[in-house]
């Protein structure tokens, strides 16, 4: 399976985000975020679960960093909680919050693990939300201030900084469908938010470039190819529109300087108001594009709930296992946009795991990872420049509206005792990564 052209510094990592693992939601001077409010609102998250404690990572930092060593990864993707660093989303700073990330970066450096830092993985400070949040342009300036704070304090030790994680999820699930925080159902606002998120990205990239020119900068998008269920004109048109809303709505402004015309027409009065200089800002050059891939889209004009064939099965999220979609997606993005180098910043699967003593025999997850790494390598072998792969997720964690019921971790977490156990997928990943390293006589004891 090693790809012919795998560079020596290819990043093999795991990914997490702050709200999903840190816990200590009301400790260390952290302010509330929209996810605290949302998860504490009855009926929003399965069984009333919240991120109050999560994996208690805030108190178990060193132990968890040691687990990264046990996994053998050479890179770790995590996010900073904006309200831990700036409890109200603006100055003043919370020094204790910054100290936590400072310790994390020192701990990663000491262990020889590279850091991919994400600034915004959905935990908007609640007080900014109350001042209209991502619907208001002032938030863009606050975000830029926050980005600068992080760069000044941590920029000497990070490998890369991603501005925003999955703006489609933030805008569409948070502001249009209301199933994620802040739980609004206003399409016009959602589309304006998507534009503001992209502007916030551009502003932060400009500010960071000036402060930390050595650090690689980019954005992370959730992307998937969309396939029509039938060859009919109606299904094809639907697939084209879905692709427009998910892929082109973000890729076009980032890499071509415009929003897709067909989607603007579809949105009509709900389209955001956009100025030419804002499009220029969004197109600010970056060093990488992060792609989160889980499954494909499969659309039928009349039946929105039609299931895809699922020849390789479905995950516990009900998502079809469709690794070839990752190859298709990467080839298409490289062809249509000539973007900067890719990282696969998230890829993984939730399955129902059984803890048996000190083992979890999660063979389905092993297969999922194997198949998707092979799919990534198929794109690399056809010339697509991918520089790293991050399995989602390091630990079982708070899976947003699904609470703790969906387990994505390579490491099993007992949320009562906080005991961690390496699943078979973690052991497999460790061996796989070791096999990718060039052969060295000293490692073989020669
Ligand atoms: C992605 C999110 C990540 C995780 C996975 C399953 O959309 O970025 O936090 O929840 O899905």
Boltz pocket constraint, residues with backbone or C-beta under 6 A from the ligand:
constraints:
  - pocket:
      binder: B
      contacts: [[A, 17], [A, 20], [A, 165], [A, 166], [A, 169], [A, 222], [A, 292], [A, 346], [A, 392], [A, 398], [A, 399], [A, 400], [A, 408]]
      max_distance: 6.0
